[in-house]
């Protein structure tokens, strides 16, 4: 069975444009640094509460452009 892999390029771009590193975002959201790094690097899905927290910290509108794009293989 193929697992869905997500493309977090837009999220990484938003982080960069707002001056957030993974470490800074982890501290601001309360998500563990290793958890955040694994999601972003491996394209694993975030829990909804994590995605909402990240959107709030980064002042992003809508989850879809940042958390719902799958990678094309």
Order of alpha helices (4+ residues) and beta strands (2+ residues): alpha-alpha-alpha-alpha-alpha
